[in-house]
């Protein structure tokens, strides 16, 4: 049977159909795979099976949302039971209370929650809440930090060296971003406390919120420095702004999230991914003094927030079971697997002199196509050659039976064990060893580091 990327495989046939009804043949940009996507059929724990029947270890797990891998039995059983009794209601349900209590119990600053349908929505909601509470228009965000698809949160997501100056500029991510949006987003370099302080103090009267990520995906998934986190907290207090912590991804690193592990005290926390157990979800959480912005009991709240499928009982059910299974022991185990993965792959890169590195934090990793020390977006940034190096490695690993993102990102699940880690390390060694060996004159296979 033909397999990807054969012109005769089932994924190619589906892509040809998709081109007629979807722009570019896809709905999400991130899972794009040259020359056409691999289409999934089903998942089994740590593995994803494509429509041609090829079984691969899934190190991407729907971009960090499947903390227990694919179709965990207890989650599936709970969801099946819930679906049989209805999937969505205008009325609130017990399940949303159950999940809110489960999340709130994990960290002191998660006292109350307001659910949404995605992490992007939750970021938008948190920014609007900060504006409503402070009466100010502007936000601060870090250069290169991804916070979803809200136009304010996207500013300076993918700036290039041609945009760079001594101070990060506000650069629109998509065409047509209004100038007013750019004017109300103040950009600072990640992990640079002194620069952040200078930039923020210059705009202090306009700032409603300082938005940070504990481990930004576009900055190598490295952890925020204690100094930068402390500076962000202090500056928010000094200027009367709110500190918003994006934990859409990093909530997985500790039972109480990165805020507990790293000692960050946010005013509002944005959640998503794992709290939905594989279903669409987002949430804003925080102490009651800030969450009152949503309270309707005295009339129209400062921030009315709702949605047709918000807090639907299927998502709430899946999220509750998922978090019940994700105890401190489970998190510690996959964090240790993440440490082992990064250590052993770093040894492979050294052994074969592959001109890249592996970065990351806890149960997350990212392959980079250079060896520069990574502290912020600019030091993590890839030029074309470095990007192609990672894309080549990723494509070769896909053929070897491993699924990571085209940008080299991966997220472990509790369905994985040492055997999956060892298998990825061995496959990486095979790929980079081929790249290090001279190719015969008639070789047509593209090198991973070309």
C-alpha positions in Angstrom: 0.0 0.0 0.0 1.4 3.5 -0.9 2.3 5.6 2.1 3.0 9.4 2.6 4.3 11.2 0.6 3.5 9.0 -2.3 1.3 10.7 -5.0 -0.9 7.6 -4.7 -1.5 7.5 -1.0 -4.8 8.1 0.8 -3.6 11.4 2.3 -2.9 12.8 -1.2 -6.4 11.9 -2.3 -7.9 13.6 0.7 -5.7 16.7 0.1 -6.8 16.9 -3.5 -10.5 16.9 -2.3 -9.7 19.4 0.4 -8.2 21.9 -2.2 -11.6 22.3 -3.7 -13.4 23.3 -0.5 -10.7 24.6 1.9 -8.3 27.5 1.1 -4.9 25.9 0.5 -6.5 22.5 1.4 -6.2 23.0 5.2 -8.1 24.6 8.1 -5.1 25.0 10.5 -1.7 26.3 9.3 0.5 24.7 12.0 0.0 21.1 11.0 0.9 21.8 7.4 3.4 19.3 6.1 5.2 19.7 2.7 4.2 18.5 0.1 0.8 17.8 1.6 -0.5 16.9 5.1 -0.6 13.5 6.7 -4.3 12.8 7.4 -5.1 11.1 10.7 -7.4 8.1 11.0 -7.3 7.4 14.7 -5.1 7.5 17.8 -4.1 4.8 20.3 -2.4 6.1 23.4 1.1 7.3 22.4 0.5 6.6 18.7 -1.4 8.2 15.8 -2.4 6.2 12.8 -2.8 7.9 9.4 -5.4 7.1 6.7 -2.8 4.8 5.0 -2.4 2.7 8.1 1.0 4.1 9.1 1.5 4.1 12.9 3.7 6.8 14.4 4.6 7.9 17.9 2.8 11.2 18.4 5.1 13.6 20.1 2.9 16.5 19.2 -0.4 15.4 20.8 -2.5 18.1 19.1 -0.1 20.8 20.1 0.1 19.9 23.8 -3.6 19.4 24.4 -3.6 15.6 24.8 -1.7 15.1 28.1 -2.8 11.4 28.3 -2.4 10.7 24.6 -5.1 9.5 22.3 -8.4 8.0 23.5 -7.6 7.3 27.2 -10.1 4.7 28.3 -11.5 6.6 31.4 -11.9 9.8 29.4 -13.6 8.0 26.5 -16.0 6.2 28.8 -17.0 9.4 30.7 -17.6 11.3 27.5 -19.6 8.5 25.9 -21.9 8.5 29.0 -22.2 12.3 28.9 -23.0 12.4 25.1 -25.8 9.9 25.6 -27.4 12.3 27.9 -27.0 15.5 25.8 -24.1 17.5 24.5 -25.0 21.2 25.1 -27.7 23.1 27.0 -28.7 26.7 27.4 -28.7 25.9 31.2 -25.6 25.5 33.3 -24.6 22.0 34.3 -23.0 20.2 37.2 -20.0 19.4 35.0 -18.8 23.0 34.8 -18.9 23.4 38.5 -17.0 20.1 38.9 -14.2 21.2 36.5 -14.0 24.7 38.0 -13.5 23.2 41.4 -10.9 20.8 40.2 -8.9 23.6 38.6 -9.3 26.0 41.4 -8.0 23.5 43.9 -4.7 23.2 42.1 -3.3 26.7 42.8 -4.0 29.6 45.2 -4.5 32.2 42.4 -7.1 30.2 40.5 -9.9 31.0 42.9 -12.6 31.6 40.3 -12.9 30.8 36.6 -14.8 31.9 33.5 -14.7 29.3 30.7 -14.4 29.9 26.9 -13.9 27.7 23.9 -10.2 28.1 23.1 -7.0 29.5 24.5 -7.2 32.4 22.0 -10.6 33.4 23.3 -9.4 33.2 26.9 -6.5 35.5 26.1 -8.9 37.9 24.5 -11.1 37.7 27.5 -8.3 38.4 30.0 -7.1 41.4 28.0 -10.6 42.8 27.9 -11.0 42.2 31.6 -7.8 44.1 32.4 -9.0 47.0 30.3 -12.4 47.0 32.0 -10.8 46.9 35.5 -8.2 49.6 34.9 -9.9 51.9 32.3 -6.7 51.8 30.3 -6.2 50.7 26.6 -2.7 49.3 26.2 -1.1 46.0 26.9 2.5 44.8 27.2 3.6 41.6 25.6 6.9 39.9 24.8 8.5 39.9 21.4 7.9 36.6 19.7 5.4 35.2 22.3 2.4 33.4 20.9 -0.9 34.1 22.7 -3.4 32.9 20.1 -5.2 34.7 17.3 -6.5 37.9 18.9 -5.0 40.7 16.8 -3.6 42.5 19.9 -2.0 39.3 21.2 -0.5 38.5 17.8 1.6 41.8 17.6 5.3 41.1 16.9 4.8 37.4 16.9 7.0 36.8 13.9 9.1 40.0 13.5 12.2 39.5 11.4 15.7 41.1 11.6 14.6 43.8 9.1 12.0 44.9 11.8 14.4 44.9 14.7 15.7 47.9 16.4 17.2 48.6 19.8 13.7 48.5 21.2 11.1 46.0 19.9 8.6 47.5 17.5 4.9 46.7 17.3 4.6 44.7 14.1 1.3 43.4 12.8 1.1 39.6 12.3 -1.5 39.7 9.5 -2.1 42.3 6.8 -4.5 45.1 7.6 -4.0 45.3 11.3 -5.4 48.7 12.4 -2.8 51.3 13.5 -4.8 51.7 16.7 -4.1 48.0 17.6 -0.4 48.5 17.1 -0.4 51.7 19.1 -1.9 49.9 22.1 0.5 47.0 22.2 3.9 47.7 23.9 6.5 45.1 23.1 9.4 44.1 25.4 12.1 41.5 25.0 11.5 38.3 26.9 13.8 37.6 29.9 15.3 41.1 29.8 14.2 42.8 33.1 16.1 46.0 32.6 14.8 46.7 29.1 11.3 45.8 30.1 11.4 48.2 33.0 12.6 51.1 30.8 10.0 50.5 28.1 7.1 49.9 30.5 7.8 53.0 32.7 7.8 55.2 29.6 4.2 54.1 28.9 3.0 53.5 32.4 -0.1 55.7 32.4 -1.6 53.7 29.4 -1.0 50.1 30.4 -3.9 47.9 31.5 -2.0 44.6 31.6 1.4 42.9 31.3 1.0 39.6 29.4 3.6 37.0 29.9 4.1 33.3 29.1 6.0 31.0 31.4 7.5 29.0 28.5 6.9 30.6 25.1 6.8 28.1 22.2 8.4 30.5 19.7 11.3 31.1 22.1 12.4 27.5 22.4 9.9 26.5 25.1 12.5 27.7 27.7 11.4 28.7 31.1 10.9 32.4 32.1 13.7 33.6 34.3 12.9 34.3 38.0 14.2 37.8 37.6 12.0 38.6 34.6 8.9 37.1 36.3 9.6 39.1 39.5 10.1 42.3 37.5 6.9 41.8 35.6 5.0 41.3 39.0 6.7 44.3 40.6 6.0 46.6 37.6 2.4 45.6 37.4 2.0 46.6 41.0 3.9 49.9 40.6 1.9 51.1 37.6 -1.5 49.8 38.6 -1.8 47.2 35.8 -2.8 43.5 35.9 -0.3 40.7 35.4 -1.7 38.1 33.1 0.0 34.8 32.9 -0.6 32.6 29.8 -0.6 29.0 31.0 -2.4 27.5 28.1 0.6 25.2 27.5 2.6 25.5 30.7 -0.1 24.4 33.1 1.2 20.8 32.4 4.6 21.4 34.1 3.3 21.1 37.7 0.2 20.1 39.6 -0.4 23.8 40.2 0.9 25.0 36.9 4.1 26.9 36.1 2.9 29.7 38.5 3.3 27.3 41.4 6.6 25.7 40.2 8.2 29.0 39.5 6.6 31.2 42.2 4.7 33.6 39.9 1.7 35.4 41.3 -0.5 36.4 38.4 -3.7 38.5 38.7 -5.3 36.6 35.9 -4.3 33.2 34.5 -5.2 32.0 31.0 -5.8 28.3 30.6 -6.6 25.9 27.8 -5.5 22.7 26.1 -5.2 20.0 28.8 -8.1 21.3 30.9 -10.5 20.2 28.1 -9.3 16.6 27.9 -9.0 16.7 24.1 -12.0 19.0 23.5 -12.1 22.7 22.7 -11.6 24.8 25.8 -10.2 27.9 27.4 -10.6 29.7 30.7 -9.6 32.8 32.6 -8.9 32.3 36.3 -8.0 34.6 39.1 -8.8 35.9 42.6 -12.4 37.0 43.2 -11.3 40.6 43.4 -10.4 40.5 39.7 -13.0 38.0 38.5 -15.8 40.3 39.7 -15.4 41.9 36.3 -17.7 39.1 35.0 -20.2 39.2 37.9 -23.7 40.1 36.6 -25.6 40.1 39.9 -25.7 43.9 40.2 -26.6 44.5 36.6 -24.6 44.5 33.4 -21.0 43.4 34.4 -18.0 45.4 33.5 -17.2 42.6 31.0 -20.1 40.5 29.7 -18.7 37.2 28.4 -20.6 34.2 27.1 -20.7 31.8 24.2 -23.0 29.2 22.8 -20.7 26.2 23.5 -18.9 27.7 26.5 -18.7 25.2 29.4 -20.5 22.5 27.4 -20.8 19.4 29.5 -18.8 17.1 27.1 -15.7 19.3 27.4 -16.2 19.8 31.1 -16.5 16.0 31.7 -13.4 15.2 29.6 -11.5 17.9 31.4 -12.4 16.8 34.9 -11.4 13.2 34.3 -8.2 14.3 32.6 -7.1 16.4 35.6 -8.1 13.7 38.0 -5.7 11.4 36.3 -3.0 14.1 36.1 -1.6 13.9 39.6 1.7 15.1 40.8 3.3 11.7 40.3 2.2 11.5 36.7 3.5 15.0 36.0 6.9 14.3 37.6 7.3 11.1 35.5 6.8 12.8 32.1 8.9 15.8 33.2 11.7 13.3 33.9 11.1 11.7 30.5 11.4 15.2 29.0 14.7 15.8 30.8 16.0 12.4 29.5 14.9 13.1 25.9 16.6 16.5 25.8 19.8 15.1 27.4 20.1 12.1 25.1 19.3 13.9 21.9 21.8 16.6 22.8 24.4 13.8 23.0 23.4 12.6 19.5 23.7 16.1 18.1 27.2 16.4 19.6 28.3 12.9 18.5 27.4 13.6 14.8 28.2 17.3 14.9 24.7 18.2 13.8 24.6 22.1 13.8 21.6 22.4 16.1 20.3 21.9 19.6 17.4 20.8 21.6 15.8 23.2 24.1 12.7 22.9 26.4 11.4 22.7 29.8 9.6 19.9 31.8 7.7 17.6 29.4 8.3 19.9 26.3 11.1 20.2 23.8 12.0 22.0 20.6 14.7 21.3 18.0 16.6 24.4 16.9 18.7 24.7 13.7 21.5 26.6 15.4 23.6 26.5 18.6 23.3 30.0 19.9 22.3 30.3 23.6 18.6 31.0 23.7 17.3 33.7 26.1 14.7 35.5 24.0 13.0 35.6 20.6 15.9 37.1 18.7 18.4 34.6 20.0 16.0 31.8 19.1 15.1 33.1 15.7 15.9 31.0 12.6 17.1 32.2 9.3 16.1 30.3 6.2 19.0 27.8 6.3 18.3 27.1 10.0 14.6 26.7 9.4 15.2 24.2 6.5 17.6 22.3 8.8 14.8 21.7 11.3 12.2 21.0 8.6 14.5 18.4 7.1 15.0 16.7 10.4 11.3 16.8 11.1 10.4 15.3 7.7 13.0 12.6 8.1 11.6 11.7 11.6 8.1 11.5 10.1 9.4 8.9 7.7 11.0 7.1 10.6 7.7 6.9 12.4 7.6 10.0 14.7 5.3 13.0 14.7 6.7 16.4 15.8 5.8 19.9 14.5 7.5 21.4 11.4 9.1 23.9 13.7 10.6 21.1 15.8 8.2 21.2 18.8 7.1 18.3 20.8 5.0 17.6 24.0 5.1 14.4 25.9 2.0 12.5 27.2 1.5 10.2 30.1 0.9 7.4 27.6 4.6 7.5 26.8 7.4 5.6 28.6 11.1 5.1 28.3 10.7 3.0 25.1 9.1 5.8 23.2 11.8 8.2 24.3 14.6 5.8 23.4 13.0 5.1 20.0 13.0 8.8 19.2 16.6 9.2 20.3 17.7 6.3 18.1 15.7 7.5 15.1 17.3 11.0 15.5 20.7 9.3 15.6 20.0 7.5 12.3 18.8 10.7 10.6 21.7 12.9 11.7 24.2 10.2 11.0 23.0 10.0 7.4 23.3 13.8 7.2 26.9 13.6 8.5 27.9 10.9 6.0 29.0 11.8 2.5 26.2 11.1 0.0 27.0 9.1 -3.2 27.1 11.2 -6.4 23.7 10.0 -7.6 21.9 10.4 -4.2 18.5 12.1 -4.5 17.4 12.0 -0.9 17.4 15.5 0.6 19.7 15.8 3.6 17.9 16.9 6.9 20.4 19.7 7.4 20.2 21.1 3.9 
